[in-house]
Amino acid sequence: MSDPIPLSMPDITDDEVRLVVDTLRSGRLSIGPQLEQFERLVAARAGRRHGVGVNSGTSGLHLALLALGIGPGDEVITPAFSFVASANCIEYVGAKPVFVDCDPRTLNMRAEDVEKKITEKTRAIIGVEVFGNPKGMIQLAALSTKYEIPMIEDACEGLGGSWRKDPIGKFGRIAVFGFYPNKQITTGEGGMIVTDDDRIADLCRSMRNQGRASANAERGAGLGSWLTHERLGYNYRLSELQAALGVAQMRRLNDLIHVRQRIADHYTRRLSGNADLIMPTIDDDVDMSWFVYVVRMSDQFSMEERDMIIEGMRRHEVGASNYFPPIPLQPYYARKYGYQPGDFPVAESVSQRTIALPFFPGLTEREIDLVAQTLELMITRTTFARRG
Ligand SMILES: Cc1ncc(COP(=O)(O)O)c(C=O)c1O
């Protein structure tokens, strides 16, 4: 019997532990040098002038919409196939999410599909690099320029990747990264807004810190500035401990991306001959920073069969998951807007067949082979069961 193989696992070394402990001992636990450095590192990686650290990717998206002045009566275009936060942020500001189905190959929105949903009420487009794939983002950026509708890049799954050397985080007027523990780098919980726009950066900085006015207020300098609230703000701050973890992780980002690529390559080599599986399609002009490794069952498999395969893998202590149910069919959205099965056929068909496999830097080649073997065994069993 071998050890259980989890779906995901952060990669933390002594460097991270040391920097977090040093920060803990420094006495400065919020808004300090670690946050500043982390912001500089992430902004530089995305080729942007400003980074504003926040306590989650979701908070970053919320502030991005607020900074663009989006509110009730406005529409925001967003993918049907993404994590729910890509739509929830629109609900937070009282605007209406307008969902767009995905491309079956890249799983991202296609510019021509987005264009059809633009109305006089559209105030932003949220472009997501699904599973870390930036394919098609340049077309979304071009559409955003053509219609003068800003794009918010929900880059929560893509830190460190690029399309023809343009880094993820560079395509939107504002981009947001996420650092949940399954991401390329983690701060435990955390996120980062990046932009070249001074005004947007200042606004986000203020809003994440209870609406305090200036950089001076952030540092507690200037009489009264800590207790002056210029606008409605939030406590979306990222602590110094989280930022220190982020700094140490950012120093290892290239290595982490490299290892994740090696693991993805091994899965691809091991599984790509299997006619029951649709493998991730990554074009040559993309440099992936792999977030997850997700295969799809071919069309003859039903959702129930896919679920049986996942359950079978879990019974064998191999992590596996379905990524993601389409957002419009989540109970909240289906109830509120009346969406029905069949409204987003590609996202539905894809989501009924996805299987996310264990994916994290510590995964060994032996474990990858074991995952692949277990998956193939469960597929064979399911196919036999179908034949009765
Ligand atoms: C596409 C996408 N958007 C937003 C988020 C939200 O990030 P967080 O979990 O940090 O709030 C995530 C991550 O989980 C995500 O995958």
The ligand as a Gaussian input file, in Angstrom:
#p B3LYP/6-31G(d) Opt

LIG

0 1
 C       -9.925000      32.277000     -11.743000
 C       -9.930000      32.603000     -10.280000
 N      -10.399000      33.789000      -9.889000
 C      -10.412000      34.158000      -8.604000
 C       -9.947000      33.329000      -7.612000
 C      -10.069000      33.761000      -6.191000
 O       -8.894000      33.789000      -5.511000
 P       -8.902000      33.639000      -3.899000
 O       -9.236000      32.221000      -3.610000
 O       -7.526000      34.037000      -3.539000
 O       -9.929000      34.594000      -3.378000
 C       -9.424000      32.076000      -7.968000
 C       -8.847000      31.162000      -6.996000
 O       -9.081000      30.416000      -6.304000
 C       -9.446000      31.687000      -9.331000
 O       -9.007000      30.475000      -9.707000

